[in-house]
Amino acid sequence: MDALTLFGLFAVTAMLVTYAFEDRSPWFVLLFAASCALGSAYGFLQGAWPFGLVEAIWAVVALRRWSIRPR
């Protein structure tokens, strides 16, 4: 497994874990946004620009949800 594949595995695993824990703390929503940004970077780096674009949109959506969520 090359470094890019490991990076992608880390990004999507982080997305899964942080999404599962979003109800526990608003910080998990922020971490989900960050992991979506990592997933977006992975998509663009591997040449799958539609995946990279969708993940970038998800990152923005998650940041918006974090910004309006009560702390």
PDB file of N, CA, C and O in Angstrom:
ATOM      1  N   MET A   1       0.842  -1.171   0.000  1.00  0.00           N
ATOM      2  CA  MET A   1       0.000   0.000   0.000  1.00  0.00           C
ATOM      3  C   MET A   1       0.892   1.240   0.000  1.00  0.00           C
ATOM      4  O   MET A   1       1.801   1.355   0.823  1.00  0.00           O
ATOM      5  N   ASP A   2       0.635   2.162  -0.916  1.00  0.00           N
ATOM      6  CA  ASP A   2       1.469   3.361  -0.987  1.00  0.00           C
ATOM      7  C   ASP A   2       0.967   4.432  -0.013  1.00  0.00           C
ATOM      8  O   ASP A   2      -0.083   4.279   0.613  1.00  0.00           O
ATOM      9  N   ALA A   3       1.732   5.510   0.101  1.00  0.00           N
ATOM     10  CA  ALA A   3       1.429   6.561   1.072  1.00  0.00           C
ATOM     11  C   ALA A   3       0.097   7.253   0.765  1.00  0.00           C
ATOM     12  O   ALA A   3      -0.648   7.595   1.684  1.00  0.00           O
ATOM     13  N   LEU A   4      -0.201   7.457  -0.503  1.00  0.00           N
ATOM     14  CA  LEU A   4      -1.453   8.123  -0.867  1.00  0.00           C
ATOM     15  C   LEU A   4      -2.661   7.274  -0.467  1.00  0.00           C
ATOM     16  O   LEU A   4      -3.660   7.803   0.021  1.00  0.00           O
ATOM     17  N   THR A   5      -2.572   5.979  -0.669  1.00  0.00           N
ATOM     18  CA  THR A   5      -3.659   5.087  -0.275  1.00  0.00           C
ATOM     19  C   THR A   5      -3.842   5.081   1.240  1.00  0.00           C
ATOM     20  O   THR A   5      -4.974   5.081   1.725  1.00  0.00           O
ATOM     21  N   LEU A   6      -2.750   5.076   1.984  1.00  0.00           N
ATOM     22  CA  LEU A   6      -2.837   5.139   3.441  1.00  0.00           C
ATOM     23  C   LEU A   6      -3.463   6.454   3.899  1.00  0.00           C
ATOM     24  O   LEU A   6      -4.259   6.472   4.838  1.00  0.00           O
ATOM     25  N   PHE A   7      -3.106   7.547   3.241  1.00  0.00           N
ATOM     26  CA  PHE A   7      -3.688   8.844   3.549  1.00  0.00           C
ATOM     27  C   PHE A   7      -5.199   8.812   3.309  1.00  0.00           C
ATOM     28  O   PHE A   7      -5.968   9.301   4.136  1.00  0.00           O
ATOM     29  N   GLY A   8      -5.619   8.247   2.200  1.00  0.00           N
ATOM     30  CA  GLY A   8      -7.042   8.132   1.894  1.00  0.00           C
ATOM     31  C   GLY A   8      -7.767   7.254   2.900  1.00  0.00           C
ATOM     32  O   GLY A   8      -8.880   7.575   3.317  1.00  0.00           O
ATOM     33  N   LEU A   9      -7.154   6.162   3.288  1.00  0.00           N
ATOM     34  CA  LEU A   9      -7.744   5.277   4.296  1.00  0.00           C
ATOM     35  C   LEU A   9      -7.915   6.009   5.621  1.00  0.00           C
ATOM     36  O   LEU A   9      -8.948   5.885   6.279  1.00  0.00           O
ATOM     37  N   PHE A  10      -6.900   6.768   6.006  1.00  0.00           N
ATOM     38  CA  PHE A  10      -6.998   7.552   7.233  1.00  0.00           C
ATOM     39  C   PHE A  10      -8.131   8.572   7.145  1.00  0.00           C
ATOM     40  O   PHE A  10      -8.910   8.723   8.086  1.00  0.00           O
ATOM     41  N   ALA A  11      -8.222   9.271   6.013  1.00  0.00           N
ATOM     42  CA  ALA A  11      -9.235  10.321   5.849  1.00  0.00           C
ATOM     43  C   ALA A  11     -10.652   9.759   5.939  1.00  0.00           C
ATOM     44  O   ALA A  11     -11.487  10.299   6.664  1.00  0.00           O
ATOM     45  N   VAL A  12     -10.924   8.691   5.216  1.00  0.00           N
ATOM     46  CA  VAL A  12     -12.293   8.164   5.229  1.00  0.00           C
ATOM     47  C   VAL A  12     -12.616   7.458   6.550  1.00  0.00           C
ATOM     48  O   VAL A  12     -13.773   7.446   6.971  1.00  0.00           O
ATOM     49  N   THR A  13     -11.616   6.874   7.206  1.00  0.00           N
ATOM     50  CA  THR A  13     -11.849   6.289   8.526  1.00  0.00           C
ATOM     51  C   THR A  13     -12.160   7.386   9.535  1.00  0.00           C
ATOM     52  O   THR A  13     -13.059   7.233  10.362  1.00  0.00           O
ATOM     53  N   ALA A  14     -11.425   8.487   9.473  1.00  0.00           N
ATOM     54  CA  ALA A  14     -11.696   9.620  10.358  1.00  0.00           C
ATOM     55  C   ALA A  14     -13.083  10.182  10.100  1.00  0.00           C
ATOM     56  O   ALA A  14     -13.777  10.562  11.044  1.00  0.00           O
ATOM     57  N   MET A  15     -13.502  10.243   8.843  1.00  0.00           N
ATOM     58  CA  MET A  15     -14.849  10.715   8.522  1.00  0.00           C
ATOM     59  C   MET A  15     -15.890   9.813   9.172  1.00  0.00           C
ATOM     60  O   MET A  15     -16.839  10.303   9.785  1.00  0.00           O
ATOM     61  N   LEU A  16     -15.726   8.529   9.046  1.00  0.00           N
ATOM     62  CA  LEU A  16     -16.683   7.570   9.605  1.00  0.00           C
ATOM     63  C   LEU A  16     -16.774   7.693  11.126  1.00  0.00           C
ATOM     64  O   LEU A  16     -17.871   7.750  11.683  1.00  0.00           O
ATOM     65  N   VAL A  17     -15.640   7.734  11.785  1.00  0.00           N
ATOM     66  CA  VAL A  17     -15.618   7.782  13.247  1.00  0.00           C
ATOM     67  C   VAL A  17     -16.198   9.099  13.760  1.00  0.00           C
ATOM     68  O   VAL A  17     -17.022   9.098  14.675  1.00  0.00           O
ATOM     69  N   THR A  18     -15.775  10.217  13.180  1.00  0.00           N
ATOM     70  CA  THR A  18     -16.262  11.503  13.672  1.00  0.00           C
ATOM     71  C   THR A  18     -17.744  11.690  13.367  1.00  0.00           C
ATOM     72  O   THR A  18     -18.458  12.311  14.154  1.00  0.00           O
ATOM     73  N   TYR A  19     -18.215  11.170  12.248  1.00  0.00           N
ATOM     74  CA  TYR A  19     -19.642  11.251  11.938  1.00  0.00           C
ATOM     75  C   TYR A  19     -20.457  10.438  12.949  1.00  0.00           C
ATOM     76  O   TYR A  19     -21.537  10.860  13.362  1.00  0.00           O
ATOM     77  N   ALA A  20     -19.946   9.295  13.336  1.00  0.00           N
ATOM     78  CA  ALA A  20     -20.649   8.447  14.297  1.00  0.00           C
ATOM     79  C   ALA A  20     -20.773   9.109  15.667  1.00  0.00           C
ATOM     80  O   ALA A  20     -21.720   8.837  16.404  1.00  0.00           O
ATOM     81  N   PHE A  21     -19.819   9.980  16.013  1.00  0.00           N
ATOM     82  CA  PHE A  21     -19.811  10.620  17.325  1.00  0.00           C
ATOM     83  C   PHE A  21     -20.294  12.064  17.318  1.00  0.00           C
ATOM     84  O   PHE A  21     -20.137  12.761  18.320  1.00  0.00           O
ATOM     85  N   GLU A  22     -20.875  12.533  16.221  1.00  0.00           N
ATOM     86  CA  GLU A  22     -21.291  13.939  16.127  1.00  0.00           C
ATOM     87  C   GLU A  22     -22.260  14.355  17.223  1.00  0.00           C
ATOM     88  O   GLU A  22     -22.216  15.503  17.665  1.00  0.00           O
ATOM     89  N   ASP A  23     -23.121  13.474  17.672  1.00  0.00           N
ATOM     90  CA  ASP A  23     -24.108  13.830  18.688  1.00  0.00           C
ATOM     91  C   ASP A  23     -23.488  14.027  20.075  1.00  0.00           C
ATOM     92  O   ASP A  23     -24.122  14.604  20.959  1.00  0.00           O
ATOM     93  N   ARG A  24     -22.286  13.566  20.266  1.00  0.00           N
ATOM     94  CA  ARG A  24     -21.652  13.642  21.588  1.00  0.00           C
ATOM     95  C   ARG A  24     -21.052  15.003  21.887  1.00  0.00           C
ATOM     96  O   ARG A  24     -21.007  15.419  23.045  1.00  0.00           O
ATOM     97  N   SER A  25     -20.591  15.702  20.855  1.00  0.00           N
ATOM     98  CA  SER A  25     -19.948  16.995  21.075  1.00  0.00           C
ATOM     99  C   SER A  25     -19.888  17.763  19.755  1.00  0.00           C
ATOM    100  O   SER A  25     -19.730  17.163  18.692  1.00  0.00           O
ATOM    101  N   PRO A  26     -20.013  19.085  19.822  1.00  0.00           N
ATOM    102  CA  PRO A  26     -19.858  19.870  18.594  1.00  0.00           C
ATOM    103  C   PRO A  26     -18.442  19.772  18.016  1.00  0.00           C
ATOM    104  O   PRO A  26     -18.232  20.036  16.832  1.00  0.00           O
ATOM    105  N   TRP A  27     -17.493  19.398  18.841  1.00  0.00           N
ATOM    106  CA  TRP A  27     -16.119  19.267  18.342  1.00  0.00           C
ATOM    107  C   TRP A  27     -15.989  18.111  17.352  1.00  0.00           C
ATOM    108  O   TRP A  27     -15.125  18.139  16.476  1.00  0.00           O
ATOM    109  N   PHE A  28     -16.837  17.102  17.487  1.00  0.00           N
ATOM    110  CA  PHE A  28     -16.822  16.019  16.505  1.00  0.00           C
ATOM    111  C   PHE A  28     -17.343  16.505  15.150  1.00  0.00           C
ATOM    112  O   PHE A  28     -16.932  15.996  14.108  1.00  0.00           O
ATOM    113  N   VAL A  29     -18.242  17.482  15.166  1.00  0.00           N
ATOM    114  CA  VAL A  29     -18.716  18.064  13.902  1.00  0.00           C
ATOM    115  C   VAL A  29     -17.560  18.796  13.225  1.00  0.00           C
ATOM    116  O   VAL A  29     -17.371  18.691  12.013  1.00  0.00           O
ATOM    117  N   LEU A  30     -16.792  19.534  14.017  1.00  0.00           N
ATOM    118  CA  LEU A  30     -15.625  20.232  13.469  1.00  0.00           C
ATOM    119  C   LEU A  30     -14.580  19.244  12.951  1.00  0.00           C
ATOM    120  O   LEU A  30     -13.985  19.454  11.895  1.00  0.00           O
ATOM    121  N   LEU A  31     -14.367  18.180  13.695  1.00  0.00           N
ATOM    122  CA  LEU A  31     -13.419  17.152  13.242  1.00  0.00           C
ATOM    123  C   LEU A  31     -13.930  16.447  11.984  1.00  0.00           C
ATOM    124  O   LEU A  31     -13.143  16.059  11.121  1.00  0.00           O
ATOM    125  N   PHE A  32     -15.249  16.283  11.887  1.00  0.00           N
ATOM    126  CA  PHE A  32     -15.819  15.716  10.670  1.00  0.00           C
ATOM    127  C   PHE A  32     -15.538  16.631   9.479  1.00  0.00           C
ATOM    128  O   PHE A  32     -15.191  16.157   8.397  1.00  0.00           O
ATOM    129  N   ALA A  33     -15.688  17.937   9.678  1.00  0.00           N
ATOM    130  CA  ALA A  33     -15.383  18.887   8.608  1.00  0.00           C
ATOM    131  C   ALA A  33     -13.912  18.776   8.185  1.00  0.00           C
ATOM    132  O   ALA A  33     -13.595  18.783   6.996  1.00  0.00           O
ATOM    133  N   ALA A  34     -13.034  18.675   9.166  1.00  0.00           N
ATOM    134  CA  ALA A  34     -11.607  18.542   8.856  1.00  0.00           C
ATOM    135  C   ALA A  34     -11.315  17.240   8.112  1.00  0.00           C
ATOM    136  O   ALA A  34     -10.517  17.222   7.174  1.00  0.00           O
ATOM    137  N   SER A  35     -11.959  16.160   8.528  1.00  0.00           N
ATOM    138  CA  SER A  35     -11.716  14.885   7.846  1.00  0.00           C
ATOM    139  C   SER A  35     -12.313  14.899   6.435  1.00  0.00           C
ATOM    140  O   SER A  35     -11.778  14.250   5.536  1.00  0.00           O
ATOM    141  N   CYS A  36     -13.408  15.624   6.232  1.00  0.00           N
ATOM    142  CA  CYS A  36     -13.936  15.786   4.870  1.00  0.00           C
ATOM    143  C   CYS A  36     -12.947  16.560   4.000  1.00  0.00           C
ATOM    144  O   CYS A  36     -12.773  16.250   2.821  1.00  0.00           O
ATOM    145  N   ALA A  37     -12.300  17.567   4.587  1.00  0.00           N
ATOM    146  CA  ALA A  37     -11.280  18.318   3.849  1.00  0.00           C
ATOM    147  C   ALA A  37     -10.109  17.404   3.476  1.00  0.00           C
ATOM    148  O   ALA A  37      -9.563  17.505   2.377  1.00  0.00           O
ATOM    149  N   LEU A  38      -9.733  16.519   4.390  1.00  0.00           N
ATOM    150  CA  LEU A  38      -8.672  15.554   4.080  1.00  0.00           C
ATOM    151  C   LEU A  38      -9.123  14.603   2.971  1.00  0.00           C
ATOM    152  O   LEU A  38      -8.351  14.280   2.069  1.00  0.00           O
ATOM    153  N   GLY A  39     -10.377  14.160   3.046  1.00  0.00           N
ATOM    154  CA  GLY A  39     -10.919  13.300   1.997  1.00  0.00           C
ATOM    155  C   GLY A  39     -10.946  14.008   0.658  1.00  0.00           C
ATOM    156  O   GLY A  39     -10.691  13.398  -0.380  1.00  0.00           O
ATOM    157  N   SER A  40     -11.253  15.288   0.681  1.00  0.00           N
ATOM    158  CA  SER A  40     -11.242  16.087  -0.545  1.00  0.00           C
ATOM    159  C   SER A  40      -9.832  16.159  -1.135  1.00  0.00           C
ATOM    160  O   SER A  40      -9.634  15.971  -2.336  1.00  0.00           O
ATOM    161  N   ALA A  41      -8.876  16.432  -0.279  1.00  0.00           N
ATOM    162  CA  ALA A  41      -7.485  16.479  -0.740  1.00  0.00           C
ATOM    163  C   ALA A  41      -7.076  15.143  -1.346  1.00  0.00           C
ATOM    164  O   ALA A  41      -6.423  15.103  -2.389  1.00  0.00           O
ATOM    165  N   TYR A  42      -7.456  14.062  -0.699  1.00  0.00           N
ATOM    166  CA  TYR A  42      -7.151  12.732  -1.232  1.00  0.00           C
ATOM    167  C   TYR A  42      -7.766  12.544  -2.612  1.00  0.00           C
ATOM    168  O   TYR A  42      -7.104  12.061  -3.531  1.00  0.00           O
ATOM    169  N   GLY A  43      -9.030  12.923  -2.757  1.00  0.00           N
ATOM    170  CA  GLY A  43      -9.692  12.778  -4.054  1.00  0.00           C
ATOM    171  C   GLY A  43      -8.972  13.527  -5.156  1.00  0.00           C
ATOM    172  O   GLY A  43      -8.752  12.991  -6.242  1.00  0.00           O
ATOM    173  N   PHE A  44      -8.606  14.765  -4.875  1.00  0.00           N
ATOM    174  CA  PHE A  44      -7.899  15.552  -5.888  1.00  0.00           C
ATOM    175  C   PHE A  44      -6.505  14.985  -6.166  1.00  0.00           C
ATOM    176  O   PHE A  44      -6.068  14.941  -7.316  1.00  0.00           O
ATOM    177  N   LEU A  45      -5.809  14.551  -5.114  1.00  0.00           N
ATOM    178  CA  LEU A  45      -4.454  14.011  -5.305  1.00  0.00           C
ATOM    179  C   LEU A  45      -4.442  12.725  -6.120  1.00  0.00           C
ATOM    180  O   LEU A  45      -3.498  12.475  -6.868  1.00  0.00           O
ATOM    181  N   GLN A  46      -5.465  11.922  -5.984  1.00  0.00           N
ATOM    182  CA  GLN A  46      -5.473  10.662  -6.732  1.00  0.00           C
ATOM    183  C   GLN A  46      -6.117  10.804  -8.101  1.00  0.00           C
ATOM    184  O   GLN A  46      -6.148   9.852  -8.881  1.00  0.00           O
ATOM    185  N   GLY A  47      -6.633  11.999  -8.394  1.00  0.00           N
ATOM    186  CA  GLY A  47      -7.191  12.244  -9.721  1.00  0.00           C
ATOM    187  C   GLY A  47      -8.684  12.044  -9.837  1.00  0.00           C
ATOM    188  O   GLY A  47      -9.234  12.125 -10.935  1.00  0.00           O
ATOM    189  N   ALA A  48      -9.351  11.784  -8.730  1.00  0.00           N
ATOM    190  CA  ALA A  48     -10.808  11.606  -8.751  1.00  0.00           C
ATOM    191  C   ALA A  48     -11.453  12.930  -8.347  1.00  0.00           C
ATOM    192  O   ALA A  48     -11.973  13.065  -7.239  1.00  0.00           O
ATOM    193  N   TRP A  49     -11.415  13.904  -9.254  1.00  0.00           N
ATOM    194  CA  TRP A  49     -11.883  15.245  -8.912  1.00  0.00           C
ATOM    195  C   TRP A  49     -13.363  15.298  -8.518  1.00  0.00           C
ATOM    196  O   TRP A  49     -13.707  16.147  -7.695  1.00  0.00           O
ATOM    197  N   PRO A  50     -14.271  14.452  -9.045  1.00  0.00           N
ATOM    198  CA  PRO A  50     -15.657  14.526  -8.536  1.00  0.00           C
ATOM    199  C   PRO A  50     -15.740  14.187  -7.042  1.00  0.00           C
ATOM    200  O   PRO A  50     -16.484  14.827  -6.299  1.00  0.00           O
ATOM    201  N   PHE A  51     -14.981  13.190  -6.613  1.00  0.00           N
ATOM    202  CA  PHE A  51     -14.935  12.840  -5.191  1.00  0.00           C
ATOM    203  C   PHE A  51     -14.352  13.993  -4.385  1.00  0.00           C
ATOM    204  O   PHE A  51     -14.877  14.345  -3.328  1.00  0.00           O
ATOM    205  N   GLY A  52     -13.282  14.571  -4.876  1.00  0.00           N
ATOM    206  CA  GLY A  52     -12.663  15.710  -4.189  1.00  0.00           C
ATOM    207  C   GLY A  52     -13.611  16.889  -4.070  1.00  0.00           C
ATOM    208  O   GLY A  52     -13.653  17.551  -3.032  1.00  0.00           O
ATOM    209  N   LEU A  53     -14.362  17.156  -5.110  1.00  0.00           N
ATOM    210  CA  LEU A  53     -15.316  18.264  -5.100  1.00  0.00           C
ATOM    211  C   LEU A  53     -16.454  18.017  -4.104  1.00  0.00           C
ATOM    212  O   LEU A  53     -16.803  18.904  -3.326  1.00  0.00           O
ATOM    213  N   VAL A  54     -17.019  16.831  -4.129  1.00  0.00           N
ATOM    214  CA  VAL A  54     -18.121  16.507  -3.211  1.00  0.00           C
ATOM    215  C   VAL A  54     -17.647  16.555  -1.758  1.00  0.00           C
ATOM    216  O   VAL A  54     -18.363  17.059  -0.892  1.00  0.00           O
ATOM    217  N   GLU A  55     -16.476  16.047  -1.490  1.00  0.00           N
ATOM    218  CA  GLU A  55     -15.957  16.093  -0.121  1.00  0.00           C
ATOM    219  C   GLU A  55     -15.676  17.525   0.318  1.00  0.00           C
ATOM    220  O   GLU A  55     -15.855  17.851   1.492  1.00  0.00           O
ATOM    221  N   ALA A  56     -15.245  18.376  -0.587  1.00  0.00           N
ATOM    222  CA  ALA A  56     -15.044  19.789  -0.247  1.00  0.00           C
ATOM    223  C   ALA A  56     -16.374  20.441   0.122  1.00  0.00           C
ATOM    224  O   ALA A  56     -16.445  21.238   1.057  1.00  0.00           O
ATOM    225  N   ILE A  57     -17.421  20.099  -0.615  1.00  0.00           N
ATOM    226  CA  ILE A  57     -18.753  20.627  -0.290  1.00  0.00           C
ATOM    227  C   ILE A  57     -19.203  20.124   1.079  1.00  0.00           C
ATOM    228  O   ILE A  57     -19.744  20.889   1.877  1.00  0.00           O
ATOM    229  N   TRP A  58     -18.982  18.846   1.349  1.00  0.00           N
ATOM    230  CA  TRP A  58     -19.343  18.296   2.663  1.00  0.00           C
ATOM    231  C   TRP A  58     -18.575  19.010   3.778  1.00  0.00           C
ATOM    232  O   TRP A  58     -19.126  19.241   4.854  1.00  0.00           O
ATOM    233  N   ALA A  59     -17.335  19.354   3.538  1.00  0.00           N
ATOM    234  CA  ALA A  59     -16.546  20.071   4.547  1.00  0.00           C
ATOM    235  C   ALA A  59     -17.173  21.425   4.854  1.00  0.00           C
ATOM    236  O   ALA A  59     -17.251  21.826   6.016  1.00  0.00           O
ATOM    237  N   VAL A  60     -17.618  22.128   3.824  1.00  0.00           N
ATOM    238  CA  VAL A  60     -18.260  23.433   4.017  1.00  0.00           C
ATOM    239  C   VAL A  60     -19.586  23.256   4.766  1.00  0.00           C
ATOM    240  O   VAL A  60     -19.889  24.022   5.681  1.00  0.00           O
ATOM    241  N   VAL A  61     -20.366  22.259   4.383  1.00  0.00           N
ATOM    242  CA  VAL A  61     -21.641  21.999   5.063  1.00  0.00           C
ATOM    243  C   VAL A  61     -21.396  21.693   6.546  1.00  0.00           C
ATOM    244  O   VAL A  61     -22.101  22.212   7.411  1.00  0.00           O
ATOM    245  N   ALA A  62     -20.417  20.867   6.834  1.00  0.00           N
ATOM    246  CA  ALA A  62     -20.127  20.512   8.221  1.00  0.00           C
ATOM    247  C   ALA A  62     -19.625  21.718   9.010  1.00  0.00           C
ATOM    248  O   ALA A  62     -19.975  21.874  10.180  1.00  0.00           O
ATOM    249  N   LEU A  63     -18.814  22.568   8.392  1.00  0.00           N
ATOM    250  CA  LEU A  63     -18.377  23.786   9.073  1.00  0.00           C
ATOM    251  C   LEU A  63     -19.557  24.685   9.404  1.00  0.00           C
ATOM    252  O   LEU A  63     -19.613  25.285  10.478  1.00  0.00           O
ATOM    253  N   ARG A  64     -20.488  24.770   8.481  1.00  0.00           N
ATOM    254  CA  ARG A  64     -21.702  25.574   8.720  1.00  0.00           C
ATOM    255  C   ARG A  64     -22.507  24.980   9.877  1.00  0.00           C
ATOM    256  O   ARG A  64     -22.985  25.715  10.741  1.00  0.00           O
ATOM    257  N   ARG A  65     -22.660  23.654   9.897  1.00  0.00           N
ATOM    258  CA  ARG A  65     -23.396  23.017  10.992  1.00  0.00           C
ATOM    259  C   ARG A  65     -22.701  23.248  12.329  1.00  0.00           C
ATOM    260  O   ARG A  65     -23.358  23.453  13.349  1.00  0.00           O
ATOM    261  N   TRP A  66     -21.365  23.215  12.321  1.00  0.00           N
ATOM    262  CA  TRP A  66     -20.618  23.458  13.548  1.00  0.00           C
ATOM    263  C   TRP A  66     -20.794  24.902  14.019  1.00  0.00           C
ATOM    264  O   TRP A  66     -20.922  25.158  15.216  1.00  0.00           O
ATOM    265  N   SER A  67     -20.800  25.838  13.079  1.00  0.00           N
ATOM    266  CA  SER A  67     -20.886  27.248  13.452  1.00  0.00           C
ATOM    267  C   SER A  67     -22.244  27.632  14.040  1.00  0.00           C
ATOM    268  O   SER A  67     -22.322  28.567  14.837  1.00  0.00           O
ATOM    269  N   ILE A  68     -23.302  26.937  13.668  1.00  0.00           N
ATOM    270  CA  ILE A  68     -24.625  27.277  14.194  1.00  0.00           C
ATOM    271  C   ILE A  68     -25.057  26.370  15.347  1.00  0.00           C
ATOM    272  O   ILE A  68     -26.100  26.598  15.960  1.00  0.00           O
ATOM    273  N   ARG A  69     -24.269  25.355  15.639  1.00  0.00           N
ATOM    274  CA  ARG A  69     -24.627  24.409  16.704  1.00  0.00           C
ATOM    275  C   ARG A  69     -24.288  25.012  18.065  1.00  0.00           C
ATOM    276  O   ARG A  69     -23.197  25.550  18.256  1.00  0.00           O
ATOM    277  N   PRO A  70     -25.223  24.920  19.010  1.00  0.00           N
ATOM    278  CA  PRO A  70     -24.925  25.441  20.358  1.00  0.00           C
ATOM    279  C   PRO A  70     -23.804  24.638  21.018  1.00  0.00           C
ATOM    280  O   PRO A  70     -23.689  23.425  20.842  1.00  0.00           O
ATOM    281  N   ARG A  71     -23.000  25.344  21.767  1.00  0.00           N
ATOM    282  CA  ARG A  71     -21.870  24.673  22.432  1.00  0.00           C
ATOM    283  C   ARG A  71     -22.175  24.413  23.876  1.00  0.00           C
ATOM    284  O   ARG A  71     -21.343  23.858  24.593  1.00  0.00           O
TER     285      ARG A  71
END
